[in-house]
Each structure stands twice: as structure tokens, then as C-alpha cells.
Amino acid sequence: NIAVGLAFKLNRLFDEGDSVIIDDEPAIIVKIGIRTTIFSITKDDGTHIWRSVPNSRIPYLKLEKIIKS
């Protein structure tokens, strides 16, 4: 987890505050930690959930960055 977390944090493709799509759900990266990454997901009813993902799982997620022009 720690090695993947550091690699993800140092990878400048994704940063805290970025809008992303994680497993087909819009989300915002809240925190990229050493062992886990926190995503904020807004549900259809307007509620927000925080999804904590162990960094060892990051390579297996469908994670896309939303680019606004």
C-alpha cells in the first residue's frame, strides 16, 4: 500500500481536488494518503459519501480524470 500510495501521490496525473470518474461514478479526490485515497462521491439524491480505497487497489480501478476546457 505504501509504495503504491507514494507512486500515486507523486504521479502528477492525479492530484487532490481533481474531478474524476471512479468505477463509472463522478467523484472528487479528497486526500491521497500513504496507505489509502479518499474520494467524495455525490449520489443522485444529493448526499455525499466518502469512499476510502486502499492504494493497493488503485491500479485495478477504472479511474479517469475529468478535464474541463
C-alpha positions as MATLAB code, in Angstrom:
seq = 'NIAVGLAFKLNRLFDEGDSVIIDDEPAIIVKIGIRTTIFSITKDDGTHIWRSVPNSRIPYLKLEKIIKS';
ca = [
       0.000    0.000    0.000;
       2.724    2.468    0.924;
       4.729    2.049   -2.296;
       1.619    2.341   -4.477;
       0.404    5.314   -2.415;
       3.665    7.167   -2.849;
       3.724    6.414   -6.576;
       0.110    7.629   -6.933;
       0.812   10.791   -4.908;
       3.967   11.586   -6.885;
       2.231   10.877  -10.201;
       1.118   14.333  -11.294;
      -1.678   12.963  -13.491;
      -3.953   12.977  -10.429;
      -3.988   15.417   -7.531;
      -6.171   16.190   -4.541;
      -9.202   18.210   -5.628;
      -9.329   16.698   -9.119;
     -12.694   15.715  -10.574;
     -12.593   12.087  -11.662;
     -14.758    9.170  -12.679;
     -14.160    6.169  -10.419;
     -15.839    2.937  -11.485;
     -18.370    4.946  -13.574;
     -19.256    7.371  -10.724;
     -18.306   11.071  -10.702;
     -16.088   11.871   -7.724;
     -13.517   14.293   -6.347;
     -10.179   13.191   -4.916;
     -10.248   14.420   -1.318;
      -6.976   13.028    0.005;
      -4.163   10.919   -1.418;
      -2.586    9.297    1.602;
       0.300    6.914    2.027;
      -1.972    3.885    2.547;
      -5.416    4.994    1.337;
      -7.019    7.500   -1.008;
     -10.346    9.178   -0.180;
     -12.873   10.014   -2.905;
     -16.007   12.141   -2.408;
     -18.942   10.822   -4.428;
     -22.220   12.724   -4.841;
     -25.215   10.399   -5.115;
     -28.331   11.091   -7.197;
     -30.262   12.194   -4.089;
     -27.639   14.875   -3.341;
     -25.942   13.074   -0.466;
     -22.163   12.840   -0.345;
     -20.255    9.727    0.567;
     -16.556    9.333    1.107;
     -15.081    6.209   -0.423;
     -11.838    5.068    1.168;
      -9.775    2.969   -1.232;
      -6.619    1.127   -0.180;
      -3.843    2.261   -2.507;
      -3.098   -1.348   -3.410;
      -6.499   -1.329   -5.221;
      -5.856    1.869   -7.259;
      -4.260    0.050  -10.234;
      -7.371   -2.149  -10.556;
      -9.940    0.683  -10.555;
     -11.364    2.316  -13.624;
     -10.131    5.824  -12.804;
     -10.482    8.675  -15.294;
      -9.684   12.346  -14.815;
     -12.268   14.910  -15.927;
     -10.644   17.691  -17.933;
     -12.604   20.928  -18.207;
     -11.706   23.196  -21.094;
];
